[in-house]
């Protein structure tokens, strides 16, 4: 019988795939878990280590470079992965140091780079001897260096944020990005009330609490797998961040309306719209690839939603049979508001990505506006905190569409994180709070 891979071995395989092939962390972990079928404890360990290493990569590399006599970048990818993985455990977990070092040596010996086992052993033991003497840039003397290295963010990202908000705000922001994201779910109120779902969780010993700002939101203890319960299979809830849930409420869909969600996959906001519409009306859910629209169909089926019509195609070319009451455009973006949830984004994105995304967002926004009937509503949202993708995008749209205006409900209370402006609402991530998001509602004149 083949021995199952340990959580550390799975984490190493995932980190190599991310660096070598540009794989997404969540997808490669899902693929490895499906292939290897690890025990729940090893699965949890692998997930914790992969996301932890990605969050702390700059910090780990900075320390490792002080322990090496050669450049870290010239070492084989497997060896870099073992060193990062092991140093992360020594710094941020309670795993015994001797076990971490032994496992690091064993992982190296199991690869084709077994000759580097001595180097791995020496570097890690050197860290244990010298950890109090390694240098780090101080925030007071070198704020950009400190935020970049100690809090492990790309320098280009830190520099633009400091220019916009100042070093103290950015210090809080990068700290939040390195904390685990809260686990929130949306009660499917088509099937049961939030109180009924909370009662089910309480009977099962699952810690859960209602979110006061959202009538269907529930926050659970992070780290649990809640996709293997009978209630998940029955469609009683959907995993969704609280900021993401706000978007559907801002659109304020009504039963019987005709609505489009232009970048709909995997269907979280689409199914939320249907829920608020009481499963009455029509929602066109558009996405570019068949495997993505299939996800929308699967989620709608599980949640017992009947009013969604999926469309595979380019949202910039799609037109409905009749003008619409409302359109949701949750646009493709840099994702800088969700770095704690998807830490690989910080190393995947480059400053040059911004311009291409802004052009795509503008084209989608202009097309979305053309689909509405008079007095129709258009909600534009992103999980980015970048000015060019958000406030600047809306300013330009309003300058070229005088028949639209921003209309934000005075009683709309997203959270105490919200920063209101003439263009919309920006939410910056904070520990134990919602993801970073921008949203606004544009209304067409009658």
C-alpha positions in Angstrom: 0.0 0.0 0.0 1.4 3.4 -1.0 2.1 5.6 2.0 0.1 8.9 1.9 2.1 12.1 1.7 2.4 14.2 4.8 1.0 17.7 5.1 4.6 19.1 4.7 5.2 17.1 1.6 1.9 18.3 0.1 2.7 21.8 1.0 6.1 21.6 -0.7 4.5 20.1 -3.8 2.0 23.0 -3.9 4.6 25.7 -3.4 6.7 24.3 -6.2 3.6 24.2 -8.5 2.8 27.8 -7.6 6.4 29.0 -8.4 7.1 26.8 -11.4 3.8 26.7 -13.2 2.0 29.9 -11.9 -0.7 27.7 -10.3 -3.3 29.2 -8.0 -2.8 28.2 -4.4 -6.4 27.1 -3.8 -6.6 25.1 -7.1 -3.4 23.3 -6.7 -4.2 22.3 -3.1 -7.6 21.0 -4.2 -6.0 19.0 -7.0 -3.4 17.5 -4.6 -6.0 16.6 -2.1 -8.2 15.0 -4.7 -5.2 13.0 -6.0 -3.6 12.0 -2.6 -6.7 11.8 -0.4 -4.8 12.9 2.8 -6.1 12.6 6.3 -8.0 15.7 7.5 -5.2 16.8 9.9 -2.6 16.6 7.1 -4.9 18.5 4.7 -5.3 21.2 7.3 -1.5 21.4 7.9 -0.8 21.6 4.2 -3.3 24.5 3.7 -1.9 26.4 6.7 1.7 26.0 5.6 1.1 27.0 1.9 -1.0 30.1 2.8 1.4 31.0 5.6 4.5 30.8 3.4 2.9 32.8 0.6 1.9 35.5 3.1 5.4 35.7 4.6 7.5 35.0 1.5 9.5 38.3 1.5 10.2 38.1 5.2 11.3 34.5 4.9 13.6 35.2 2.0 15.1 38.2 3.7 16.1 36.1 6.7 17.2 33.2 4.6 19.5 35.4 2.6 21.3 36.4 5.8 21.9 32.7 6.6 23.2 31.7 3.2 26.6 32.3 1.6 25.1 32.3 -1.9 22.0 33.9 -3.4 18.8 32.2 -2.5 17.6 32.6 -6.1 20.4 30.2 -7.4 19.3 27.3 -5.3 17.0 24.7 -6.9 13.3 25.4 -6.5 12.8 22.4 -4.3 15.5 23.5 -1.9 14.1 27.1 -1.8 10.7 25.6 -1.1 12.0 23.4 1.8 13.8 26.3 3.4 10.8 28.6 3.2 8.5 26.0 4.5 10.7 25.0 7.4 11.6 28.6 8.4 7.9 29.5 8.4 7.3 26.6 10.8 10.1 27.7 13.1 8.9 31.3 13.1 5.1 31.0 13.2 4.0 27.6 14.5 4.5 25.6 17.7 6.0 22.6 15.9 9.1 21.4 17.7 12.3 22.7 16.1 14.0 19.3 16.0 11.0 17.8 14.1 10.9 20.7 11.6 14.6 20.3 10.9 14.5 16.6 10.6 11.5 16.7 8.2 13.2 19.4 6.1 16.3 17.1 5.7 14.1 14.1 4.8 12.0 16.1 2.3 15.3 17.2 0.6 16.6 13.6 0.6 13.4 12.4 -1.0 14.0 14.8 -4.0 16.6 14.6 -6.7 18.5 17.3 -4.9 19.4 15.1 -1.9 22.9 16.5 -2.1 21.5 19.7 -0.6 20.3 18.0 2.6 23.4 19.2 4.5 22.9 22.8 3.4 19.3 22.7 4.5 20.3 21.2 7.8 23.0 23.8 8.3 20.9 26.8 7.4 18.0 25.9 9.7 20.3 25.1 12.6 22.2 28.4 12.0 18.8 30.2 12.2 18.1 28.6 15.6 21.5 29.7 16.9 21.4 33.2 15.4 17.7 34.2 15.4 18.2 36.9 17.9 20.9 38.5 15.9 19.4 38.7 12.4 18.7 42.3 11.2 15.4 43.7 10.0 14.6 47.3 8.8 13.0 49.4 11.5 9.7 51.0 10.7 10.8 54.4 12.1 14.0 54.5 10.0 12.9 52.7 6.8 9.1 52.5 6.6 9.0 51.2 3.0 11.6 48.6 3.7 9.9 47.5 6.9 6.5 47.2 5.3 7.9 45.4 2.2 10.2 42.9 4.1 8.8 42.5 7.6 5.2 42.4 6.4 6.0 40.7 3.1 4.4 42.8 0.4 5.7 43.8 -3.1 7.6 47.1 -2.9 5.6 48.6 -5.8 2.4 47.9 -3.9 3.6 49.4 -0.6 5.0 52.5 -2.3 1.7 53.4 -4.1 -0.3 52.7 -0.9 1.9 54.9 1.3 1.7 57.7 -1.3 -2.1 57.5 -1.1 -2.9 56.8 2.6 0.4 57.3 4.5 2.7 54.9 6.3 0.6 54.4 9.5 -2.6 53.4 7.6 -0.6 51.1 5.3 1.1 49.5 8.4 -2.4 48.5 9.6 -3.3 47.4 6.2 -0.4 45.0 5.6 -0.8 43.6 9.1 -4.4 42.8 8.3 -3.4 41.2 5.0 -1.2 38.7 7.0 -4.0 37.6 9.3 -6.3 34.7 8.5 -9.5 35.7 6.7 -12.7 35.2 8.7 -15.0 32.4 7.6 -18.5 33.8 6.8 -21.4 32.1 5.2 -24.7 33.4 3.7 -27.9 31.7 4.9 -30.0 30.6 2.0 -33.2 32.2 3.2 -35.2 30.6 0.4 -34.9 27.4 2.5 -34.6 28.5 6.1 -34.1 31.5 8.4 -30.7 32.5 9.8 -32.1 31.6 13.3 -32.9 28.1 12.2 -29.4 27.7 10.7 -27.8 28.9 13.8 -29.9 26.4 15.8 -28.6 23.6 13.6 -25.1 24.7 14.1 -25.5 25.0 17.9 -27.0 21.4 18.1 -23.9 20.1 16.2 -21.4 22.0 18.4 -20.4 24.4 15.6 -19.4 27.9 16.9 -21.3 30.4 14.9 -22.6 34.0 15.4 -24.9 36.3 13.4 -23.4 39.3 11.6 -25.3 42.4 12.7 -24.9 44.4 9.5 -26.2 41.6 7.2 -29.5 39.8 7.8 -28.4 36.5 6.3 -24.7 36.5 7.3 -23.2 34.1 9.8 -19.5 34.0 11.0 -18.0 30.7 12.0 -14.8 29.7 13.6 -12.1 29.8 10.9 -10.3 26.7 9.7 -13.3 24.2 9.6 -14.4 22.4 6.5 -18.1 23.1 6.3 -18.7 21.7 2.8 -19.1 18.1 4.0 -22.1 18.6 6.1 -25.7 17.5 5.2 -26.8 21.1 5.4 -24.3 22.1 2.7 -25.6 19.4 0.4 -29.1 20.5 1.2 -28.3 24.1 0.0 -28.8 25.8 3.4 -25.8 28.1 3.0 -23.1 29.5 0.7 -19.6 30.4 1.7 -19.1 34.1 1.0 -17.3 37.1 2.5 -19.4 39.8 4.1 -18.1 42.6 1.8 -19.2 40.4 -1.2 -22.6 40.0 0.3 -23.1 43.8 0.5 -22.9 44.1 -3.2 -26.3 42.4 -3.8 -27.9 44.5 -1.1 -26.6 47.6 -2.8 -28.2 46.6 -6.1 -31.5 46.0 -4.1 -33.1 43.5 -6.6 -36.9 43.1 -6.4 -39.0 40.1 -7.2 -40.0 39.9 -10.8 -37.2 42.1 -12.1 -34.9 41.2 -15.1 -31.3 41.5 -14.1 -27.9 40.6 -15.5 -24.7 39.6 -13.7 -22.0 40.2 -16.3 -19.0 38.5 -14.6 -21.0 36.0 -12.7 -18.8 32.9 -11.9 -18.8 31.1 -9.6 -22.2 32.4 -8.8 -22.1 33.8 -5.2 -23.5 37.2 -6.0 -25.8 35.8 -8.7 -27.5 33.3 -6.3 -27.6 36.0 -3.6 -29.5 38.3 -6.0 -31.9 35.4 -6.7 -32.4 34.9 -3.0 -33.3 38.6 -2.5 -35.7 38.3 -5.4 -37.4 35.4 -3.6 -36.7 33.2 -6.6 -39.0 35.3 -8.8 -37.9 37.0 -12.0 -35.0 36.4 -14.3 -31.2 36.7 -13.9 -28.9 36.3 -16.8 -25.5 35.1 -15.5 -22.7 35.7 -18.1 -19.2 34.4 -18.0 -16.6 33.7 -20.6 -15.8 30.0 -20.2 -18.0 26.9 -20.0 -16.4 25.5 -16.9 -17.2 28.7 -15.1 -20.8 28.9 -16.2 -21.1 25.3 -15.1 -20.1 26.3 -11.6 -22.9 28.8 -11.6 -25.4 26.1 -12.7 -24.1 23.7 -10.0 -24.4 26.3 -7.2 -27.9 27.3 -8.4 -29.0 23.7 -8.4 -27.6 23.1 -4.9 -29.3 26.2 -3.5 -32.6 25.3 -5.3 -32.7 28.5 -7.4 -34.7 28.4 -10.6 -34.5 31.9 -12.1 -30.9 32.0 -13.3 -30.2 31.6 -17.1 -26.4 31.1 -17.7 -24.8 32.4 -20.8 -21.3 31.5 -21.9 -19.6 34.3 -23.8 -17.9 37.7 -23.6 -20.0 40.1 -21.5 -18.9 43.0 -23.7 -20.9 41.5 -26.6 -23.9 40.1 -24.9 -27.3 41.7 -25.2 -30.6 40.7 -23.4 -33.9 40.4 -25.3 -35.3 43.4 -23.4 -33.8 46.4 -21.5 -32.9 45.4 -17.9 -34.1 46.7 -14.6 -30.6 46.3 -13.1 -27.1 45.1 -13.9 -24.3 43.9 -11.6 -20.8 44.3 -12.8 -18.3 42.7 -10.4 -15.4 43.5 -12.6 -12.1 41.6 -13.2 -9.5 43.4 -11.1 -6.1 43.2 -9.4 -7.6 41.6 -6.3 -5.6 43.7 -3.9 -8.5 43.8 -1.4 -8.3 40.0 -0.8 -4.6 39.4 -0.3 -5.1 37.7 3.0 -7.5 35.2 1.4 -5.4 34.8 -1.8 -1.8 35.6 -0.8 -0.4 34.3 -4.1 -1.9 37.4 -5.8 0.7 39.6 -4.2 3.5 37.8 -6.0 1.5 37.2 -9.2 0.4 40.8 -9.8 2.7 43.4 -11.3 2.2 47.2 -11.5 1.9 46.9 -15.2 -1.2 44.7 -14.9 -3.2 47.7 -13.7 -3.5 49.5 -17.0 -4.8 46.5 -19.0 -7.4 45.8 -16.3 -8.6 49.4 -16.2 -9.2 49.3 -20.0 -11.2 46.0 -19.6 -13.2 47.4 -16.7 -14.1 50.6 -18.7 -15.3 48.6 -21.7 -17.5 46.4 -19.4 -18.8 49.4 -17.6 -19.8 51.2 -20.7 -21.5 48.1 -22.1 -23.3 47.5 -18.9 -24.8 51.0 -19.0 -26.2 50.3 -22.5 -28.3 47.4 -21.2 -30.5 49.3 -18.8 -34.0 50.7 -19.1 -34.7 54.3 -17.9 -34.3 54.4 -14.1 -32.3 51.2 -14.2 -29.7 50.5 -11.6 -26.0 49.5 -12.2 -23.8 48.3 -9.4 -20.1 48.3 -10.1 -17.8 46.5 -7.7 -14.3 45.2 -7.4 -12.3 43.3 -4.8 -9.5 45.8 -5.4 -8.5 48.8 -3.3 -6.7 50.6 -6.1 -7.9 54.2 -7.0 -7.6 53.6 -10.8 -9.9 50.6 -10.7 -12.5 52.3 -8.5 -13.0 56.0 -7.9 -11.1 57.1 -11.0 -13.1 54.6 -13.1 -16.4 56.0 -11.8 -15.3 59.6 -12.3 -14.5 58.9 -16.0 -17.8 57.0 -16.5 -19.8 59.9 -15.0 -18.0 62.4 -17.2 -19.0 60.5 -20.4 -22.5 59.4 -19.2 -24.4 62.5 -18.1 -27.6 60.4 -17.9 -26.2 58.5 -14.9 -25.6 59.5 -11.3 -24.2 57.9 -8.2 -27.0 57.0 -5.8 -26.0 55.4 -2.4 -28.8 54.7 0.1 -28.4 56.8 3.2 -29.3 53.9 5.4 -26.8 51.6 3.7 -24.4 50.6 6.5 -21.7 48.2 5.2 -19.4 48.3 8.2 -17.2 50.6 10.3 -14.5 50.0 7.7 -16.3 51.9 5.0 -14.8 55.1 3.5 -17.6 57.0 1.6 -16.8 59.3 -1.4 -18.7 60.9 -4.2 -17.8 57.9 -6.3 -18.8 55.1 -4.0 -17.8 53.0 -0.9 -14.3 51.7 -0.3 -13.7 49.0 2.4 -10.2 48.4 3.6 -9.5 45.0 5.1 -9.0 44.8 8.9 -8.4 41.8 11.1 -11.6 39.8 11.8 -13.5 42.1 9.4 -14.7 42.0 5.8 -12.4 41.8 2.8 -11.2 44.9 0.9 -13.9 46.0 -1.6 -15.2 48.9 -3.6 -18.8 49.3 -4.6 -21.1 51.9 -6.0 -24.6 52.2 -7.5 -25.3 54.2 -10.6 -28.8 55.1 -11.7 -29.9 55.9 -15.2 -32.2 59.0 -15.6 -35.8 58.4 -16.6 
